[in-house]
Amino acid sequence: MNFRKFLADKFIPVVISLCAWLIIWDFLSAFHIKSGQIFIIGIIYFTADIIKTLWEYFRRKTFYTTLVSDTETLDKKYLLSAMTESPDFYEGQIFYEILCETNKSMCDNVAEYRRHSTEFQEYIELWVHEVKLPVASLLLMCHNNPEKSEKYSKQLRRIDECIENVMYYVRSENAEKDYLIKEVSLKRAFNASAVKNREELQQRNVVLKTKNLDITVMTDSKWLEYIMGQIIGNSMKYFSDDREPEINIYSVETDDNVILHMRDNGIGIPTSDLPYIFEKSYTGENGRTHAKSTGMGLYIIKKLCESLGHDVKAESVQNEFTDIIITFGKNNFIKFK
């Protein structure tokens, strides 16, 4: 709290006080009071006024300095009212009560928003589970009659993939409530993802090459299978027509990490698009020219990896390859226990 600004704010009261003293001076002079006595009265008058002003300043300074300091240091500013004590001067008490009321109103609004958000999430998850049943039934019917329903089967798989994306996107908003971290075999997780995409892999004659996947990492098995499935699906969208489609899946183990590579020999990603491919709804040049893309797949992968504590990045050379790299940290506590 700046003392100069405080005095400037008190300009009108100071002027009134000086005018009052001039009136007192004239009044005392009219009664022939000696100037020395008037001077002593003036000293008492102004000393009392100065003490009152200083007391008022320091009384407010303690409260407002603490308030500003707490505001600057708090990471979550909305907790300010909980950190602030009610002051001992009336104007400050009014401000404190307003601060508490506004904070309460904000908390009520946030609680209401969270309730609606939770209800919507629960509805979406219920809808996803309900709609997956008829889709699964139709896929089974297409599998039993492959000659007549190959086109239908392809479209149903696309619908099933979109439904799954919706479910994982909704869950990624509250990821910590849905995952279970434990040791997971990379080989088992990849096999599960490959089996899920088996029909399309076979139709496109995709060559899968694996190496050094007999390693366990600390992650959630269901989410890792989904991440791998999404990467495989992305690779199949952007294969090149002038060479045999191929996906290489291998891992590299270091002292601190396990690094998983999922590398295809597709059309690659333009250098200008590479920094933005994990951003929400970013489709880039390939998404506009080679496939109908929503730009959500890699965004969801990024969010899930962040929630699980993994790092994900991409390397690519246009018309040569795309390599999605996931880094898993090792649990040294378990290792050395």
Phi and psi in degrees as GROMACS dihedral restraints (atoms count N, CA, C in turn):
[ dihedral_restraints ]
;  ai    aj    ak    al  type     phi  dphi    fc
    3     4     5     6     1   -84.8    20    10
    4     5     6     7     1   125.6    20    10
    6     7     8     9     1   -67.8    20    10
    7     8     9    10     1   -37.2    20    10
    9    10    11    12     1   -62.9    20    10
   10    11    12    13     1   -43.7    20    10
   12    13    14    15     1   -67.2    20    10
   13    14    15    16     1   -34.1    20    10
   15    16    17    18     1   -62.9    20    10
   16    17    18    19     1   -43.7    20    10
   18    19    20    21     1   -66.0    20    10
   19    20    21    22     1   -38.7    20    10
   21    22    23    24     1   -61.8    20    10
   22    23    24    25     1   -36.6    20    10
   24    25    26    27     1   -68.1    20    10
   25    26    27    28     1   -23.3    20    10
   27    28    29    30     1   -94.3    20    10
   28    29    30    31     1    15.2    20    10
   30    31    32    33     1   -58.0    20    10
   31    32    33    34     1   -49.0    20    10
   33    34    35    36     1   -61.9    20    10
   34    35    36    37     1   -48.6    20    10
   36    37    38    39     1   -58.4    20    10
   37    38    39    40     1   -35.8    20    10
   39    40    41    42     1   -65.5    20    10
   40    41    42    43     1   -42.2    20    10
   42    43    44    45     1   -62.9    20    10
   43    44    45    46     1   -43.1    20    10
   45    46    47    48     1   -61.5    20    10
   46    47    48    49     1   -41.1    20    10
   48    49    50    51     1   -63.9    20    10
   49    50    51    52     1   -41.2    20    10
   51    52    53    54     1   -66.3    20    10
   52    53    54    55     1   -41.7    20    10
   54    55    56    57     1   -61.6    20    10
   55    56    57    58     1   -40.5    20    10
   57    58    59    60     1   -63.0    20    10
   58    59    60    61     1   -39.3    20    10
   60    61    62    63     1   -66.9    20    10
   61    62    63    64     1   -38.7    20    10
   63    64    65    66     1   -61.8    20    10
   64    65    66    67     1   -39.9    20    10
   66    67    68    69     1   -64.6    20    10
   67    68    69    70     1   -42.3    20    10
   69    70    71    72     1   -62.8    20    10
   70    71    72    73     1   -40.6    20    10
   72    73    74    75     1   -60.3    20    10
   73    74    75    76     1   -49.0    20    10
   75    76    77    78     1   -61.8    20    10
   76    77    78    79     1   -39.1    20    10
   78    79    80    81     1   -65.1    20    10
   79    80    81    82     1   -45.2    20    10
   81    82    83    84     1   -68.4    20    10
   82    83    84    85     1   -36.7    20    10
   84    85    86    87     1   -64.9    20    10
   85    86    87    88     1   -34.2    20    10
   87    88    89    90     1   -63.4    20    10
   88    89    90    91     1   -28.3    20    10
   90    91    92    93     1   -95.0    20    10
   91    92    93    94     1    14.5    20    10
   93    94    95    96     1    59.8    20    10
   94    95    96    97     1    37.5    20    10
   96    97    98    99     1   -75.0    20    10
   97    98    99   100     1   137.4    20    10
   99   100   101   102     1   -62.8    20    10
  100   101   102   103     1   146.1    20    10
  102   103   104   105     1   -62.2    20    10
  103   104   105   106     1   -33.5    20    10
  105   106   107   108     1   -63.2    20    10
  106   107   108   109     1   -40.6    20    10
  108   109   110   111     1   -67.7    20    10
  109   110   111   112     1   -40.9    20    10
  111   112   113   114     1   -62.3    20    10
  112   113   114   115     1   -38.2    20    10
  114   115   116   117     1   -62.9    20    10
  115   116   117   118     1   -42.4    20    10
  117   118   119   120     1   -63.6    20    10
  118   119   120   121     1   -42.5    20    10
  120   121   122   123     1   -61.2    20    10
  121   122   123   124     1   -39.8    20    10
  123   124   125   126     1   -63.2    20    10
  124   125   126   127     1   -42.1    20    10
  126   127   128   129     1   -60.9    20    10
  127   128   129   130     1   -45.0    20    10
  129   130   131   132     1   -61.7    20    10
  130   131   132   133     1   -43.3    20    10
  132   133   134   135     1   -62.3    20    10
  133   134   135   136     1   -49.8    20    10
  135   136   137   138     1   -75.2    20    10
  136   137   138   139     1   -31.6    20    10
  138   139   140   141     1   -62.9    20    10
  139   140   141   142     1   -44.4    20    10
  141   142   143   144     1   -62.3    20    10
  142   143   144   145     1   -39.0    20    10
  144   145   146   147     1   -67.0    20    10
  145   146   147   148     1   -41.1    20    10
  147   148   149   150     1   -66.3    20    10
  148   149   150   151     1   -43.4    20    10
  150   151   152   153     1   -62.2    20    10
  151   152   153   154     1   -41.2    20    10
  153   154   155   156     1   -62.1    20    10
  154   155   156   157     1   -42.0    20    10
  156   157   158   159     1   -66.4    20    10
  157   158   159   160     1   -44.6    20    10
  159   160   161   162     1   -63.6    20    10
  160   161   162   163     1   -41.8    20    10
  162   163   164   165     1   -61.5    20    10
  163   164   165   166     1   -42.8    20    10
  165   166   167   168     1   -64.4    20    10
  166   167   168   169     1   -39.5    20    10
  168   169   170   171     1   -65.4    20    10
  169   170   171   172     1   -52.1    20    10
  171   172   173   174     1   -68.0    20    10
  172   173   174   175     1   -29.9    20    10
  174   175   176   177     1   -62.8    20    10
  175   176   177   178     1   -42.6    20    10
  177   178   179   180     1   -80.8    20    10
  178   179   180   181     1   -33.3    20    10
  180   181   182   183     1   -58.3    20    10
  181   182   183   184     1   -43.4    20    10
  183   184   185   186     1   -58.3    20    10
  184   185   186   187     1   -44.5    20    10
  186   187   188   189     1   -68.1    20    10
  187   188   189   190     1   -50.2    20    10
  189   190   191   192     1   -73.1    20    10
  190   191   192   193     1   -33.3    20    10
  192   193   194   195     1   -64.7    20    10
  193   194   195   196     1   -43.6    20    10
  195   196   197   198     1   -62.8    20    10
  196   197   198   199     1   -39.8    20    10
  198   199   200   201     1   -62.8    20    10
  199   200   201   202     1   -46.8    20    10
  201   202   203   204     1   -65.5    20    10
  202   203   204   205     1   -42.2    20    10
  204   205   206   207     1   -62.7    20    10
  205   206   207   208     1   -44.5    20    10
  207   208   209   210     1   -63.9    20    10
  208   209   210   211     1   -38.1    20    10
  210   211   212   213     1   -63.7    20    10
  211   212   213   214     1   -39.9    20    10
  213   214   215   216     1   -73.0    20    10
  214   215   216   217     1   -33.6    20    10
  216   217   218   219     1   -89.3    20    10
  217   218   219   220     1   -23.8    20    10
  219   220   221   222     1   -71.7    20    10
  220   221   222   223     1   131.5    20    10
  222   223   224   225     1   -75.0    20    10
  223   224   225   226     1   -38.3    20    10
  225   226   227   228     1  -108.7    20    10
  226   227   228   229     1    98.7    20    10
  228   229   230   231     1   -61.8    20    10
  229   230   231   232     1   -26.4    20    10
  231   232   233   234     1   -68.9    20    10
  232   233   234   235     1    -8.4    20    10
  234   235   236   237     1   -87.6    20    10
  235   236   237   238     1     5.5    20    10
  237   238   239   240     1   -58.6    20    10
  238   239   240   241     1   -43.5    20    10
  240   241   242   243     1   -62.8    20    10
  241   242   243   244     1   -32.8    20    10
  243   244   245   246     1   -72.8    20    10
  244   245   246   247     1   -25.4    20    10
  246   247   248   249     1   -89.1    20    10
  247   248   249   250     1   -11.6    20    10
  249   250   251   252     1  -100.9    20    10
  250   251   252   253     1   136.2    20    10
  252   253   254   255     1   -95.0    20    10
  253   254   255   256     1   149.4    20    10
  255   256   257   258     1   -65.5    20    10
  256   257   258   259     1   129.1    20    10
  258   259   260   261     1   -74.9    20    10
  259   260   261   262     1   172.5    20    10
  261   262   263   264     1  -101.4    20    10
  262   263   264   265     1    13.0    20    10
  264   265   266   267     1  -119.7    20    10
  265   266   267   268     1   150.8    20    10
  267   268   269   270     1   -62.1    20    10
  268   269   270   271     1   -47.2    20    10
  270   271   272   273     1   -61.8    20    10
  271   272   273   274     1   -39.5    20    10
  273   274   275   276     1   -64.7    20    10
  274   275   276   277     1   -36.6    20    10
  276   277   278   279     1   -64.8    20    10
  277   278   279   280     1   -38.3    20    10
  279   280   281   282     1   -63.0    20    10
  280   281   282   283     1   -45.6    20    10
  282   283   284   285     1   -61.4    20    10
  283   284   285   286     1   -43.2    20    10
  285   286   287   288     1   -62.1    20    10
  286   287   288   289     1   -43.2    20    10
  288   289   290   291     1   -63.8    20    10
  289   290   291   292     1   -40.8    20    10
  291   292   293   294     1   -63.3    20    10
  292   293   294   295     1   -42.2    20    10
  294   295   296   297     1   -60.1    20    10
  295   296   297   298     1   -43.7    20    10
  297   298   299   300     1   -65.2    20    10
  298   299   300   301     1   -41.0    20    10
  300   301   302   303     1   -66.0    20    10
  301   302   303   304     1   -43.0    20    10
  303   304   305   306     1   -65.9    20    10
  304   305   306   307     1   -37.6    20    10
  306   307   308   309     1   -65.8    20    10
  307   308   309   310     1   -41.3    20    10
  309   310   311   312     1   -62.6    20    10
  310   311   312   313     1   -42.3    20    10
  312   313   314   315     1   -62.7    20    10
  313   314   315   316     1   -41.9    20    10
  315   316   317   318     1   -62.4    20    10
  316   317   318   319     1   -44.0    20    10
  318   319   320   321     1   -62.7    20    10
  319   320   321   322     1   -40.0    20    10
  321   322   323   324     1   -63.0    20    10
  322   323   324   325     1   -42.0    20    10
  324   325   326   327     1   -66.1    20    10
  325   326   327   328     1   -41.2    20    10
  327   328   329   330     1   -64.0    20    10
  328   329   330   331     1   -42.1    20    10
  330   331   332   333     1   -61.9    20    10
  331   332   333   334     1   -41.2    20    10
  333   334   335   336     1   -65.1    20    10
  334   335   336   337     1   -42.3    20    10
  336   337   338   339     1   -62.7    20    10
  337   338   339   340     1   -43.5    20    10
  339   340   341   342     1   -63.5    20    10
  340   341   342   343     1   -38.0    20    10
  342   343   344   345     1   -63.2    20    10
  343   344   345   346     1   -46.9    20    10
  345   346   347   348     1   -63.9    20    10
  346   347   348   349     1   -40.2    20    10
  348   349   350   351     1   -63.3    20    10
  349   350   351   352     1   -42.1    20    10
  351   352   353   354     1   -65.1    20    10
  352   353   354   355     1   -42.5    20    10
  354   355   356   357     1   -62.1    20    10
  355   356   357   358     1   -42.1    20    10
  357   358   359   360     1   -65.0    20    10
  358   359   360   361     1   -42.5    20    10
  360   361   362   363     1   -61.8    20    10
  361   362   363   364     1   -44.1    20    10
  363   364   365   366     1   -62.6    20    10
  364   365   366   367     1   -38.6    20    10
  366   367   368   369     1   -65.6    20    10
  367   368   369   370     1   -44.1    20    10
  369   370   371   372     1   -61.9    20    10
  370   371   372   373     1   -44.2    20    10
  372   373   374   375     1   -63.9    20    10
  373   374   375   376     1   -40.0    20    10
  375   376   377   378     1   -63.4    20    10
  376   377   378   379     1   -43.6    20    10
  378   379   380   381     1   -62.4    20    10
  379   380   381   382     1   -41.5    20    10
  381   382   383   384     1   -60.5    20    10
  382   383   384   385     1   -46.5    20    10
  384   385   386   387     1   -65.0    20    10
  385   386   387   388     1   -37.3    20    10
  387   388   389   390     1   -68.4    20    10
  388   389   390   391     1   -43.3    20    10
  390   391   392   393     1   -76.4    20    10
  391   392   393   394     1   -23.3    20    10
  393   394   395   396     1   -69.2    20    10
  394   395   396   397     1   -24.3    20    10
  396   397   398   399     1   -64.9    20    10
  397   398   399   400     1   -53.1    20    10
  399   400   401   402     1   -64.9    20    10
  400   401   402   403     1   -32.9    20    10
  402   403   404   405     1   -64.1    20    10
  403   404   405   406     1   -44.1    20    10
  405   406   407   408     1   -62.8    20    10
  406   407   408   409     1   -38.8    20    10
  408   409   410   411     1   -64.3    20    10
  409   410   411   412     1   -43.5    20    10
  411   412   413   414     1   -65.4    20    10
  412   413   414   415     1   -38.1    20    10
  414   415   416   417     1   -63.2    20    10
  415   416   417   418     1   -39.5    20    10
  417   418   419   420     1   -65.1    20    10
  418   419   420   421     1   -41.7    20    10
  420   421   422   423     1   -62.7    20    10
  421   422   423   424     1   -40.8    20    10
  423   424   425   426     1   -66.3    20    10
  424   425   426   427     1   -36.6    20    10
  426   427   428   429     1   -65.0    20    10
  427   428   429   430     1   -35.1    20    10
  429   430   431   432     1   -75.2    20    10
  430   431   432   433     1   -18.8    20    10
  432   433   434   435     1  -131.3    20    10
  433   434   435   436     1    67.4    20    10
  435   436   437   438     1   -65.4    20    10
  436   437   438   439     1   -32.1    20    10
  438   439   440   441     1   -68.5    20    10
  439   440   441   442     1   -34.5    20    10
  441   442   443   444     1   -91.8    20    10
  442   443   444   445     1   -17.1    20    10
  444   445   446   447     1  -131.1    20    10
  445   446   447   448     1    28.6    20    10
  447   448   449   450     1   -62.7    20    10
  448   449   450   451     1   -41.9    20    10
  450   451   452   453     1   -66.3    20    10
  451   452   453   454     1   -41.4    20    10
  453   454   455   456     1   -64.5    20    10
  454   455   456   457     1   -39.6    20    10
  456   457   458   459     1   -62.3    20    10
  457   458   459   460     1   -40.0    20    10
  459   460   461   462     1   -63.2    20    10
  460   461   462   463     1   -44.3    20    10
  462   463   464   465     1   -68.0    20    10
  463   464   465   466     1   -36.6    20    10
  465   466   467   468     1   -65.4    20    10
  466   467   468   469     1   -37.7    20    10
  468   469   470   471     1   -64.5    20    10
  469   470   471   472     1   -37.4    20    10
  471   472   473   474     1   -64.4    20    10
  472   473   474   475     1   -41.3    20    10
  474   475   476   477     1   -63.1    20    10
  475   476   477   478     1   -43.4    20    10
  477   478   479   480     1   -62.8    20    10
  478   479   480   481     1   -38.3    20    10
  480   481   482   483     1   -66.0    20    10
  481   482   483   484     1   -41.2    20    10
  483   484   485   486     1   -64.9    20    10
  484   485   486   487     1   -40.1    20    10
  486   487   488   489     1   -62.7    20    10
  487   488   489   490     1   -43.1    20    10
  489   490   491   492     1   -65.2    20    10
  490   491   492   493     1   -37.8    20    10
  492   493   494   495     1   -61.5    20    10
  493   494   495   496     1   -41.3    20    10
  495   496   497   498     1   -60.0    20    10
  496   497   498   499     1   -46.3    20    10
  498   499   500   501     1   -62.9    20    10
  499   500   501   502     1   -45.6    20    10
  501   502   503   504     1   -71.9    20    10
  502   503   504   505     1   -30.7    20    10
  504   505   506   507     1   -65.8    20    10
  505   506   507   508     1   -44.6    20    10
  507   508   509   510     1   -63.4    20    10
  508   509   510   511     1   -42.4    20    10
  510   511   512   513     1   -71.1    20    10
  511   512   513   514     1   -26.9    20    10
  513   514   515   516     1   -66.5    20    10
  514   515   516   517     1   -20.3    20    10
  516   517   518   519     1   -68.9    20    10
  517   518   519   520     1   -28.6    20    10
  519   520   521   522     1  -131.5    20    10
  520   521   522   523     1    56.4    20    10
  522   523   524   525     1   -61.1    20    10
  523   524   525   526     1   -35.2    20    10
  525   526   527   528     1   -62.8    20    10
  526   527   528   529     1   -16.9    20    10
  528   529   530   531     1   -88.6    20    10
  529   530   531   532     1    -8.5    20    10
  531   532   533   534     1  -119.8    20    10
  532   533   534   535     1   -11.2    20    10
  534   535   536   537     1  -105.8    20    10
  535   536   537   538     1   158.8    20    10
  537   538   539   540     1  -130.4    20    10
  538   539   540   541     1   110.1    20    10
  540   541   542   543     1   -83.1    20    10
  541   542   543   544     1   125.0    20    10
  543   544   545   546     1  -159.0    20    10
  544   545   546   547     1   176.1    20    10
  546   547   548   549     1   -71.3    20    10
  547   548   549   550     1   127.4    20    10
  549   550   551   552     1  -128.8    20    10
  550   551   552   553     1   135.1    20    10
  552   553   554   555     1   -78.4    20    10
  553   554   555   556     1   126.8    20    10
  555   556   557   558     1   -62.1    20    10
  556   557   558   559     1   -37.7    20    10
  558   559   560   561     1   -64.5    20    10
  559   560   561   562     1   -44.8    20    10
  561   562   563   564     1   -66.0    20    10
  562   563   564   565     1   -41.2    20    10
  564   565   566   567     1   -64.3    20    10
  565   566   567   568     1   -42.3    20    10
  567   568   569   570     1   -66.9    20    10
  568   569   570   571     1   -41.1    20    10
  570   571   572   573     1   -59.3    20    10
  571   572   573   574     1   -41.5    20    10
  573   574   575   576     1   -63.4    20    10
  574   575   576   577     1   -39.9    20    10
  576   577   578   579     1   -68.1    20    10
  577   578   579   580     1   -40.7    20    10
  579   580   581   582     1   -65.7    20    10
  580   581   582   583     1   -40.2    20    10
  582   583   584   585     1   -62.8    20    10
  583   584   585   586     1   -39.9    20    10
  585   586   587   588     1   -63.5    20    10
  586   587   588   589     1   -33.0    20    10
  588   589   590   591     1  -102.7    20    10
  589   590   591   592     1    18.5    20    10
  591   592   593   594     1   -58.2    20    10
  592   593   594   595     1   -49.1    20    10
  594   595   596   597     1   -59.6    20    10
  595   596   597   598     1   -47.1    20    10
  597   598   599   600     1   -68.9    20    10
  598   599   600   601     1   -35.6    20    10
  600   601   602   603     1   -62.2    20    10
  601   602   603   604     1   -40.6    20    10
  603   604   605   606     1   -69.0    20    10
  604   605   606   607     1   -42.7    20    10
  606   607   608   609     1   -60.7    20    10
  607   608   609   610     1   -36.4    20    10
  609   610   611   612     1   -90.9    20    10
  610   611   612   613     1    -1.1    20    10
  612   613   614   615     1    56.7    20    10
  613   614   615   616     1    44.7    20    10
  615   616   617   618     1   -78.1    20    10
  616   617   618   619     1   131.6    20    10
  618   619   620   621     1   -91.6    20    10
  619   620   621   622     1   122.6    20    10
  621   622   623   624     1  -104.7    20    10
  622   623   624   625     1   125.6    20    10
  624   625   626   627     1  -120.3    20    10
  625   626   627   628     1   124.8    20    10
  627   628   629   630     1  -119.1    20    10
  628   629   630   631     1   150.3    20    10
  630   631   632   633     1  -154.6    20    10
  631   632   633   634     1   132.6    20    10
  633   634   635   636     1    57.1    20    10
  634   635   636   637     1    46.8    20    10
  636   637   638   639     1   -99.7    20    10
  637   638   639   640     1     2.6    20    10
  639   640   641   642     1   -81.5    20    10
  640   641   642   643     1    56.1    20    10
  642   643   644   645     1  -132.6    20    10
  643   644   645   646     1   142.4    20    10
  645   646   647   648     1  -102.0    20    10
  646   647   648   649     1   145.7    20    10
  648   649   650   651     1  -130.6    20    10
  649   650   651   652     1   159.5    20    10
  651   652   653   654     1   -90.1    20    10
  652   653   654   655     1   109.0    20    10
  654   655   656   657     1  -164.6    20    10
  655   656   657   658     1  -174.0    20    10
  657   658   659   660     1  -100.2    20    10
  658   659   660   661     1   123.6    20    10
  660   661   662   663     1   -62.5    20    10
  661   662   663   664     1   -43.5    20    10
  663   664   665   666     1   -64.5    20    10
  664   665   666   667     1   -42.8    20    10
  666   667   668   669     1   -70.9    20    10
  667   668   669   670     1   -35.9    20    10
  669   670   671   672     1   -65.7    20    10
  670   671   672   673     1   -40.4    20    10
  672   673   674   675     1   -61.4    20    10
  673   674   675   676     1   -40.7    20    10
  675   676   677   678     1   -64.4    20    10
  676   677   678   679     1   -44.6    20    10
  678   679   680   681     1   -59.8    20    10
  679   680   681   682     1   -47.0    20    10
  681   682   683   684     1   -62.3    20    10
  682   683   684   685     1   -41.7    20    10
  684   685   686   687     1   -61.9    20    10
  685   686   687   688     1   -39.3    20    10
  687   688   689   690     1   -65.1    20    10
  688   689   690   691     1   -40.4    20    10
  690   691   692   693     1   -66.5    20    10
  691   692   693   694     1   -41.6    20    10
  693   694   695   696     1   -61.9    20    10
  694   695   696   697     1   -44.2    20    10
  696   697   698   699     1   -61.3    20    10
  697   698   699   700     1   -40.7    20    10
  699   700   701   702     1   -63.4    20    10
  700   701   702   703     1   -40.8    20    10
  702   703   704   705     1   -61.0    20    10
  703   704   705   706     1   -41.7    20    10
  705   706   707   708     1   -68.7    20    10
  706   707   708   709     1   -24.1    20    10
  708   709   710   711     1   -71.5    20    10
  709   710   711   712     1   -27.9    20    10
  711   712   713   714     1  -123.5    20    10
  712   713   714   715     1    36.4    20    10
  714   715   716   717     1   -72.2    20    10
  715   716   717   718     1   152.7    20    10
  717   718   719   720     1   -87.9    20    10
  718   719   720   721     1   144.8    20    10
  720   721   722   723     1   -80.3    20    10
  721   722   723   724     1   -13.9    20    10
  723   724   725   726     1   -99.8    20    10
  724   725   726   727     1    11.2    20    10
  726   727   728   729     1  -154.4    20    10
  727   728   729   730     1   160.8    20    10
  729   730   731   732     1   -67.4    20    10
  730   731   732   733     1   127.4    20    10
  732   733   734   735     1   -66.6    20    10
  733   734   735   736     1   137.0    20    10
  735   736   737   738     1  -148.8    20    10
  736   737   738   739     1   139.5    20    10
  738   739   740   741     1  -126.9    20    10
  739   740   741   742     1   124.7    20    10
  741   742   743   744     1  -104.2    20    10
  742   743   744   745     1   124.8    20    10
  744   745   746   747     1  -120.4    20    10
  745   746   747   748     1   117.9    20    10
  747   748   749   750     1  -150.3    20    10
  748   749   750   751     1   162.2    20    10
  750   751   752   753     1  -127.8    20    10
  751   752   753   754     1   152.3    20    10
  753   754   755   756     1  -124.6    20    10
  754   755   756   757     1   127.0    20    10
  756   757   758   759     1  -104.4    20    10
  757   758   759   760     1   131.4    20    10
  759   760   761   762     1  -118.5    20    10
  760   761   762   763     1  -176.1    20    10
  762   763   764   765     1   -65.3    20    10
  763   764   765   766     1   -32.4    20    10
  765   766   767   768     1  -110.1    20    10
  766   767   768   769     1   -19.9    20    10
  768   769   770   771     1  -139.6    20    10
  769   770   771   772     1   163.2    20    10
  771   772   773   774     1  -119.2    20    10
  772   773   774   775     1   122.7    20    10
  774   775   776   777     1  -109.7    20    10
  775   776   777   778     1   117.2    20    10
  777   778   779   780     1   -98.9    20    10
  778   779   780   781     1   129.6    20    10
  780   781   782   783     1  -112.5    20    10
  781   782   783   784     1   132.3    20    10
  783   784   785   786     1  -125.2    20    10
  784   785   786   787     1    98.6    20    10
  786   787   788   789     1  -115.9    20    10
  787   788   789   790     1   124.8    20    10
  789   790   791   792     1  -111.7    20    10
  790   791   792   793     1   166.7    20    10
  792   793   794   795     1  -108.5    20    10
  793   794   795   796     1    39.2    20    10
  795   796   797   798     1   -81.6    20    10
  796   797   798   799     1  -155.4    20    10
  798   799   800   801     1   -76.2    20    10
  799   800   801   802     1   -10.4    20    10
  801   802   803   804     1    74.9    20    10
  802   803   804   805     1   178.9    20    10
  804   805   806   807     1  -118.9    20    10
  805   806   807   808     1   131.7    20    10
  807   808   809   810     1   -57.5    20    10
  808   809   810   811     1   143.8    20    10
  810   811   812   813     1   -56.8    20    10
  811   812   813   814     1   -35.9    20    10
  813   814   815   816     1   -69.2    20    10
  814   815   816   817     1   -25.3    20    10
  816   817   818   819     1   -89.1    20    10
  817   818   819   820     1   -23.4    20    10
  819   820   821   822     1   -54.9    20    10
  820   821   822   823     1   -40.6    20    10
  822   823   824   825     1   -68.8    20    10
  823   824   825   826     1   -13.1    20    10
  825   826   827   828     1  -114.4    20    10
  826   827   828   829     1     1.8    20    10
  828   829   830   831     1   -67.2    20    10
  829   830   831   832     1   -20.4    20    10
  831   832   833   834     1   -93.5    20    10
  832   833   834   835     1     4.3    20    10
  834   835   836   837     1   -81.9    20    10
  835   836   837   838     1   151.1    20    10
  837   838   839   840     1   -61.9    20    10
  838   839   840   841     1   128.5    20    10
  840   841   842   843     1    66.5    20    10
  841   842   843   844     1    14.5    20    10
  843   844   845   846     1   -84.6    20    10
  844   845   846   847     1   120.7    20    10
  846   847   848   849     1  -102.1    20    10
  847   848   849   850     1   -34.7    20    10
  849   850   851   852     1    71.6    20    10
  850   851   852   853     1  -174.5    20    10
  852   853   854   855     1   -64.8    20    10
  853   854   855   856     1   -43.4    20    10
  855   856   857   858     1   -64.7    20    10
  856   857   858   859     1   -39.4    20    10
  858   859   860   861     1   -65.0    20    10
  859   860   861   862     1   -26.6    20    10
  861   862   863   864     1   -88.7    20    10
  862   863   864   865     1   -27.9    20    10
  864   865   866   867     1  -106.7    20    10
  865   866   867   868     1   -26.7    20    10
  867   868   869   870     1  -112.7    20    10
  868   869   870   871     1   -23.6    20    10
  870   871   872   873     1  -156.3    20    10
  871   872   873   874     1   154.6    20    10
  873   874   875   876     1   -80.8    20    10
  874   875   876   877     1   106.2    20    10
  876   877   878   879     1  -116.9    20    10
  877   878   879   880     1   143.9    20    10
  879   880   881   882     1   -95.3    20    10
  880   881   882   883     1   -14.7    20    10
  882   883   884   885     1    75.5    20    10
  883   884   885   886     1    15.2    20    10
  885   886   887   888     1  -101.7    20    10
  886   887   888   889     1   -24.5    20    10
  888   889   890   891     1   -58.2    20    10
  889   890   891   892     1   -56.2    20    10
  891   892   893   894     1   -68.9    20    10
  892   893   894   895     1   -30.2    20    10
  894   895   896   897     1   -62.7    20    10
  895   896   897   898     1   -45.0    20    10
  897   898   899   900     1   -65.2    20    10
  898   899   900   901     1   -41.0    20    10
  900   901   902   903     1   -58.2    20    10
  901   902   903   904     1   -44.3    20    10
  903   904   905   906     1   -61.9    20    10
  904   905   906   907     1   -44.6    20    10
  906   907   908   909     1   -64.7    20    10
  907   908   909   910     1   -42.6    20    10
  909   910   911   912     1   -65.4    20    10
  910   911   912   913     1   -42.0    20    10
  912   913   914   915     1   -63.4    20    10
  913   914   915   916     1   -40.8    20    10
  915   916   917   918     1   -63.4    20    10
  916   917   918   919     1   -41.4    20    10
  918   919   920   921     1   -65.1    20    10
  919   920   921   922     1   -34.3    20    10
  921   922   923   924     1   -85.2    20    10
  922   923   924   925     1    -7.1    20    10
  924   925   926   927     1    86.0    20    10
  925   926   927   928     1    18.3    20    10
  927   928   929   930     1  -101.4    20    10
  928   929   930   931     1   158.0    20    10
  930   931   932   933     1  -105.7    20    10
  931   932   933   934     1   138.0    20    10
  933   934   935   936     1  -131.7    20    10
  934   935   936   937     1   138.4    20    10
  936   937   938   939     1  -150.3    20    10
  937   938   939   940     1   171.9    20    10
  939   940   941   942     1  -132.5    20    10
  940   941   942   943     1   141.6    20    10
  942   943   944   945     1  -125.1    20    10
  943   944   945   946     1   142.5    20    10
  945   946   947   948     1  -160.1    20    10
  946   947   948   949     1   149.2    20    10
  948   949   950   951     1  -127.3    20    10
  949   950   951   952     1   125.1    20    10
  951   952   953   954     1   -60.1    20    10
  952   953   954   955     1   135.3    20    10
  954   955   956   957     1    69.0    20    10
  955   956   957   958     1    14.0    20    10
  957   958   959   960     1  -128.5    20    10
  958   959   960   961     1   -59.4    20    10
  960   961   962   963     1  -162.5    20    10
  961   962   963   964     1   164.3    20    10
  963   964   965   966     1  -135.1    20    10
  964   965   966   967     1   130.4    20    10
  966   967   968   969     1  -124.0    20    10
  967   968   969   970     1   112.9    20    10
  969   970   971   972     1   -93.2    20    10
  970   971   972   973     1   123.6    20    10
  972   973   974   975     1  -117.2    20    10
  973   974   975   976     1   121.3    20    10
  975   976   977   978     1  -114.4    20    10
  976   977   978   979     1   128.1    20    10
  978   979   980   981     1  -108.6    20    10
  979   980   981   982     1   122.8    20    10
  981   982   983   984     1  -105.5    20    10
  982   983   984   985     1   127.1    20    10
  984   985   986   987     1   -75.6    20    10
  985   986   987   988     1   148.6    20    10
  987   988   989   990     1   -87.8    20    10
  988   989   990   991     1   148.4    20    10
  990   991   992   993     1   -95.0    20    10
  991   992   993   994     1    92.0    20    10
  993   994   995   996     1   -67.7    20    10
  994   995   996   997     1   -24.4    20    10
  996   997   998   999     1   -63.5    20    10
  997   998   999  1000     1   -45.2    20    10
  999  1000  1001  1002     1   -67.7    20    10
 1000  1001  1002  1003     1   -38.0    20    10
 1002  1003  1004  1005     1   -62.5    20    10
 1003  1004  1005  1006     1   -42.7    20    10
 1005  1006  1007  1008     1  -100.8    20    10
 1006  1007  1008  1009     1     3.5    20    10
